[in-house]
Amino acid sequence: MRKFLQTVAVGLAAASLLVWLALGSNVIWTRTSVTKWQKDPVTEIEGPVIEKKFVPGIDLLVLGLAGALALFVGSVFVSKTENKSIGSS
């Protein structure tokens, strides 16, 4: 069980880091919209346009790494030996 928890912890840490890097690696809080400046085709004036887009921030990375650390620390308190049922030969 200890080895399984440690493997899951390392997998969670790697997955959270890879997802954070793949989706934008934003070093501020998570965003659900992005503001872009676009030129209006009629007036030729640039203005902000809000676009719905999910950009994970550092908070989700820290949350994933904290969960992985909790699993790893929890694995320390699990015994190494397998429990054997009483009476079996």
C-alpha positions in Angstrom: 0.0 0.0 0.0 2.9 2.3 0.8 4.4 1.9 -2.7 1.0 2.5 -4.3 0.4 5.8 -2.4 3.9 7.0 -3.3 3.4 6.1 -7.0 0.0 8.0 -7.0 1.6 11.0 -5.3 4.4 11.2 -7.9 1.8 10.7 -10.7 -0.4 13.5 -9.3 2.6 15.9 -9.0 3.7 15.1 -12.5 0.2 15.4 -13.9 -0.6 18.7 -12.2 2.7 20.2 -13.4 2.2 18.9 -17.0 -1.4 20.2 -17.2 -0.3 23.6 -15.8 2.5 23.9 -18.4 0.3 22.6 -21.3 -2.6 25.0 -20.6 -0.6 28.2 -20.3 1.6 28.1 -17.1 0.0 31.4 -15.8 2.0 32.6 -12.7 -1.0 34.5 -11.3 -4.5 33.3 -10.2 -6.6 31.1 -12.4 -8.6 33.0 -15.0 -11.8 32.1 -16.9 -11.6 35.0 -19.4 -8.9 36.7 -21.3 -8.9 40.3 -22.5 -7.5 40.9 -26.0 -7.1 44.1 -27.9 -8.7 44.1 -31.4 -9.1 46.7 -34.0 -12.7 47.5 -35.0 -13.1 47.0 -38.7 -15.5 50.0 -39.1 -13.9 52.7 -37.0 -10.3 51.4 -37.0 -10.1 52.0 -33.3 -8.5 49.4 -31.0 -10.6 48.2 -28.1 -10.7 45.4 -25.5 -12.5 42.2 -26.3 -13.2 39.7 -23.5 -12.9 36.1 -24.6 -14.0 33.1 -22.4 -10.9 30.9 -21.9 -9.7 28.8 -19.0 -6.1 29.6 -18.0 -4.9 27.7 -15.0 -3.0 29.7 -12.5 -0.3 29.0 -9.9 -3.1 28.3 -7.3 -4.1 25.1 -9.2 -0.5 24.0 -9.5 0.1 24.5 -5.7 -3.1 22.7 -4.9 -2.0 19.7 -7.0 1.4 19.6 -5.5 0.0 20.0 -2.0 -2.3 17.0 -2.6 0.7 15.0 -3.9 2.7 15.9 -0.8 -0.2 14.9 1.5 -0.4 11.5 -0.2 3.4 11.0 0.1 3.4 12.0 3.8 0.4 9.8 4.4 2.3 6.8 2.8 4.9 7.1 5.6 2.4 6.2 8.2 1.2 3.0 6.3 3.0 -0.2 7.4 5.3 -1.9 5.0 4.1 -5.4 5.7 1.0 -7.0 4.3 -1.8 -7.9 6.7 -2.3 -11.7 6.7 -5.5 -13.2 7.8 -5.6 -15.3 11.0 -5.8 -19.0 10.6 -4.5 -19.3 7.0 -1.5 -21.5 6.4 
